[in-house]
Amino acid sequence: MWRCSECGKEFKKMNQDHYCGKLNTIDEYIAGQPAAVQLILHKVREAIRATAPDAVEKISWQMPTFWQGENIIHFAAFQKHIGIYPGDLSLAPFEERLTGYHRTKGAVQFPFDKPIDFELIADMARWRVACVQEKNKMNDKTYEYDAIIESTDKCGAYVVFPYDVRGEFGKGRVKVHATFDGEPYDGSVVNMGVKNPDGSVCYIIGIRKDIRAKIGKQIGDPVTVKITERK
């Protein structure tokens, strides 16, 4: 079996001639499949849409994708199966129902020679939507704390963000809305090589000179910080 590295389609013949243009919509993707496969793809799309009504349809990695702040689920047609890609952590909750299906990391294959379980596909999409919604709720919270304005080697200034950034946000750089003693600022919580006293990674947010002037604070002064993630 040969798989085109450009579009991901699989063929029995090595270097099989085929259309490999860039796809822009899910409609284009489905239209390029055999008629019988088109019917299945439409049903897959409908099953996902019913459980993810707020998701945006797009093409990502040359596959139909539902996106809601992040990729919810992908699907794709191959010669002998439909591939469903809900992500690495999304298969474990459906372990029993996935018995007998071929799986890879974050993906499951639904063969054409067996009835397609559209309900299972819908439930996996529903689970992914719930995960994203829960994460968004967590990231809507406000972090408020008192900090000391510290200096950098390049005459800048910052305050420490005293929380586990990756644990709170799932990433190491976070765009945020911040206030310093009530003065607003949009920036990012990042690691700029600063270390905690124990040598662990320290995440910070810069506080500009003009903001320090407005609130009447300098290096070494205390400041009240409020931070929420910027969508």
C-alpha positions as CSV (number, residue, x, y, z in Angstrom):
1,M,0.0,0.0,0.0
2,W,1.4,3.4,-1.0
3,R,0.3,6.6,0.7
4,C,0.8,10.0,-0.9
5,S,2.9,12.2,1.4
6,E,1.1,15.3,0.1
7,C,-2.6,14.5,0.4
8,G,-2.6,11.4,2.6
9,K,-4.6,9.2,0.1
10,E,-3.7,5.5,-0.1
11,F,-3.3,3.5,-3.3
12,K,-2.4,-0.1,-4.1
13,K,-0.1,1.1,-6.9
14,M,3.1,2.9,-6.1
15,N,3.1,6.5,-7.2
16,Q,-0.5,6.2,-8.4
17,D,-1.6,9.2,-10.5
18,H,-4.3,11.2,-8.7
19,Y,-5.5,14.7,-7.9
20,C,-3.4,16.1,-5.1
21,G,-4.5,19.8,-5.0
22,K,-4.9,21.8,-1.9
23,L,-8.4,21.5,-0.5
24,N,-10.2,24.5,1.1
25,T,-13.5,23.0,2.3
26,I,-15.0,19.8,3.6
27,D,-17.4,19.9,0.6
28,E,-14.4,19.8,-1.8
29,Y,-12.9,16.9,0.2
30,I,-16.1,14.8,0.1
31,A,-16.8,15.6,-3.6
32,G,-13.4,14.1,-4.5
33,Q,-14.3,10.7,-3.0
34,P,-16.1,7.8,-4.7
35,A,-19.9,8.1,-4.6
36,A,-20.4,5.3,-2.0
37,V,-17.8,6.8,0.2
38,Q,-19.3,10.3,-0.1
39,L,-22.5,9.0,1.5
40,I,-20.6,7.7,4.5
41,L,-18.6,10.9,4.8
42,H,-21.8,13.0,4.8
43,K,-23.2,10.9,7.6
44,V,-19.9,11.2,9.6
45,R,-20.1,14.9,9.1
46,E,-23.7,15.1,10.2
47,A,-23.0,13.0,13.3
48,I,-20.2,15.3,14.4
49,R,-22.1,18.5,13.6
50,A,-25.0,17.3,15.8
51,T,-22.7,17.1,18.8
52,A,-20.5,20.1,18.0
53,P,-22.9,22.8,16.7
54,D,-20.6,25.6,17.6
55,A,-17.5,24.2,15.9
56,V,-16.1,25.6,12.7
57,E,-15.5,23.4,9.8
58,K,-12.1,23.6,8.1
59,I,-9.4,21.5,6.4
60,S,-6.4,20.8,8.6
61,W,-3.6,18.3,7.7
62,Q,-5.6,17.8,4.5
63,M,-8.4,16.3,6.4
64,P,-12.0,17.5,7.3
65,T,-11.7,19.1,10.7
66,F,-14.1,20.5,13.3
67,W,-12.4,23.4,15.2
68,Q,-13.6,25.1,18.4
69,G,-10.7,27.0,19.8
70,E,-8.6,24.0,19.0
71,N,-9.1,21.0,16.7
72,I,-11.9,18.9,18.1
73,I,-11.8,16.0,15.6
74,H,-10.6,15.1,12.1
75,F,-11.9,12.4,9.7
76,A,-10.6,11.1,6.5
77,A,-11.4,8.5,3.8
78,F,-9.0,5.7,2.8
79,Q,-9.2,2.8,0.5
80,K,-10.7,0.4,3.1
81,H,-11.7,2.5,6.0
82,I,-12.7,5.8,7.5
83,G,-10.2,7.3,9.9
84,I,-11.4,9.2,12.9
85,Y,-8.9,11.3,14.8
86,P,-10.2,12.7,18.1
87,G,-6.7,12.9,19.7
88,D,-4.5,11.0,22.0
89,L,-6.6,11.1,25.2
90,S,-10.0,10.6,23.6
91,L,-10.0,6.8,23.0
92,A,-9.6,5.6,26.6
93,P,-13.2,6.6,27.6
94,F,-14.5,4.4,24.8
95,E,-12.2,1.4,25.4
96,E,-15.0,-1.2,25.5
97,R,-16.9,0.1,22.5
98,L,-13.7,0.2,20.4
99,T,-12.9,-3.4,20.9
100,G,-12.2,-5.0,17.6
101,Y,-11.3,-1.8,15.8
102,H,-7.8,-1.1,14.6
103,R,-6.3,1.9,16.6
104,T,-3.2,4.0,16.5
105,K,-2.2,6.8,18.8
106,G,-5.2,9.2,18.8
107,A,-7.0,7.5,15.9
108,V,-9.4,4.7,15.1
109,Q,-10.3,3.0,11.8
110,F,-13.9,2.2,10.8
111,P,-13.6,-0.4,8.0
112,F,-16.0,-0.2,5.0
113,D,-16.8,-3.9,5.2
114,K,-18.6,-3.4,8.5
115,P,-21.5,-1.1,9.5
116,I,-20.1,2.3,10.5
117,D,-20.9,3.1,14.1
118,F,-22.0,6.8,13.6
119,E,-23.2,7.0,17.2
120,L,-19.8,6.1,18.5
121,I,-18.2,8.7,16.3
122,A,-20.7,11.3,17.6
123,D,-20.0,10.3,21.2
124,M,-16.2,10.8,20.7
125,A,-16.9,14.2,19.2
126,R,-19.2,15.1,22.1
127,W,-16.5,14.0,24.6
128,R,-13.9,16.2,22.9
129,V,-16.3,19.2,23.0
130,A,-16.9,18.7,26.7
131,C,-13.2,18.6,27.3
132,V,-12.6,21.9,25.5
133,Q,-15.5,23.6,27.3
134,E,-14.2,22.4,30.6
135,K,-10.7,23.7,29.8
136,N,-12.2,27.1,28.7
137,K,-14.0,27.4,32.1
138,M,-10.8,26.8,33.9
139,N,-9.0,29.4,31.8
140,D,-11.7,32.0,32.4
141,K,-10.7,32.4,36.0
142,T,-8.8,35.4,37.3
143,Y,-5.5,35.1,39.1
144,E,-5.0,37.9,41.7
145,Y,-1.9,38.2,43.8
146,D,0.7,40.6,45.2
147,A,4.2,40.6,43.8
148,I,7.4,42.5,43.9
149,I,8.6,44.3,40.7
150,E,11.9,42.8,39.8
151,S,14.5,43.9,37.2
152,T,16.0,42.2,34.2
153,D,19.6,42.4,33.0
154,K,18.4,44.7,30.1
155,C,16.9,47.4,32.4
156,G,13.4,46.0,32.0
157,A,11.0,44.9,34.8
158,Y,8.7,42.1,35.5
159,V,6.6,40.3,38.1
160,V,6.6,36.6,38.7
161,F,3.5,34.5,37.8
162,P,3.5,32.2,40.9
163,Y,1.4,29.4,39.4
164,D,2.1,26.2,37.4
165,V,1.6,27.7,33.9
166,R,1.5,24.4,32.1
167,G,-0.8,22.9,34.7
168,E,-3.2,25.8,34.5
169,F,-3.2,26.5,30.8
170,G,-1.7,23.4,29.1
171,K,1.1,25.4,27.4
172,G,4.2,27.4,28.3
173,R,3.4,30.8,26.7
174,V,0.0,32.4,27.5
175,K,-1.5,35.6,26.1
176,V,-3.2,37.5,29.0
177,H,-5.1,40.5,30.1
178,A,-3.3,41.9,33.1
179,T,-3.7,44.9,35.5
180,F,-1.0,46.3,37.8
181,D,-2.6,48.2,40.6
182,G,-5.6,48.5,38.3
183,E,-3.6,49.8,35.3
184,P,-4.5,47.5,32.3
185,Y,-2.0,45.8,30.1
186,D,-2.2,43.1,27.4
187,G,0.9,40.9,27.3
188,S,2.1,37.3,27.8
189,V,3.2,35.1,30.6
190,V,6.4,33.5,29.4
191,N,9.7,32.0,30.5
192,M,12.6,34.2,29.6
193,G,15.3,32.2,31.2
194,V,14.5,33.4,34.7
195,K,14.9,30.7,37.4
196,N,13.3,30.3,40.8
197,P,15.7,30.1,43.8
198,D,15.4,26.3,43.7
199,G,16.5,26.3,40.0
200,S,13.1,25.5,38.6
201,V,11.5,27.3,35.6
202,C,10.0,30.7,36.5
203,Y,7.3,32.3,34.5
204,I,7.0,36.1,34.3
205,I,5.0,39.0,32.8
206,G,6.7,42.2,31.9
207,I,5.6,45.5,33.4
208,R,6.6,48.5,31.1
209,K,8.2,51.7,32.3
210,D,5.2,53.8,31.3
211,I,2.9,51.6,33.4
212,R,5.3,51.8,36.4
213,A,5.2,55.6,36.0
214,K,1.4,55.7,35.9
215,I,1.0,53.7,39.1
216,G,4.0,55.3,40.8
217,K,6.0,52.1,41.3
218,Q,9.6,51.2,40.7
219,I,11.9,48.2,40.9
220,G,11.5,46.6,44.3
221,D,8.0,48.0,45.0
222,P,5.0,45.8,45.7
223,V,2.2,45.7,43.2
224,T,-1.2,44.0,43.0
225,V,-1.5,41.8,39.8
226,K,-4.7,40.5,38.2
227,I,-4.4,38.1,35.2
228,T,-6.9,36.4,32.9
229,E,-6.2,34.5,29.7
230,R,-6.7,36.5,26.6
231,K,-8.7,34.5,24.0
